[in-house]
């Protein structure tokens, strides 16, 4: 569970930061990063359930 929590924290932090800045390119990169972390969480969670 530590890995999932770590990835969730990273995703949430990137999303919060994206809301506070105005540079479009940086916002896109942060949201892409957050999406990748959330997909990783789904993969890990799916593996553990199976």
VOGU-3710 file (C-alpha; in Angstrom, 3 decimals, decimal comma):
1> xxxxxxxxxx> 0,000/0,000/0,000  2,905/2,368/0,498  3,533/2,491/-3,248  -0,073/3,356/-4,048  -0,141/6,079/-1,397  3,126/7,527/-2,698  1,800/7,625/-6,269  -1,492/9,142/-5,084  0,418/11,859/-3,207  2,504/12,638/-6,295
11> xxxxxxxxxx> -0,569/12,869/-8,516  -2,449/15,086/-6,067  0,557/17,365/-5,613  0,962/17,788/-9,382  -2,745/18,559/-9,785  -2,660/21,163/-7,002  0,399/22,811/-8,509  -1,211/22,867/-11,965  -4,103/24,903/-10,528  -1,766/27,563/-9,146
21> xxxxxxxxxx> 0,361/28,343/-12,186  -0,411/30,033/-15,484  2,150/28,535/-17,882  0,133/26,327/-20,233  2,982/23,983/-21,141  3,852/23,349/-17,509  0,195/22,756/-16,623  -0,071/20,177/-19,414  3,092/18,400/-18,257  1,906/18,314/-14,650
31> xxxxxxxxxx> -1,515/16,952/-15,584  0,090/14,354/-17,856  2,371/13,323/-14,993  -0,607/13,070/-12,631  -2,509/10,967/-15,156  0,440/8,610/-15,539  0,654/8,157/-11,765  -3,085/7,433/-11,574  -2,780/4,824/-14,361  0,105/3,243/-12,444
41> xxxxxxxxxx> -2,129/3,078/-9,371  -4,834/1,340/-11,401  -2,353/-1,209/-12,710  -0,974/-1,944/-9,253  -4,431/-2,136/-7,692  -5,634/-4,439/-10,482  -2,652/-6,725/-10,001  -3,231/-6,983/-6,269  -6,923/-7,790/-6,691  -6,317/-10,545/-9,222
//
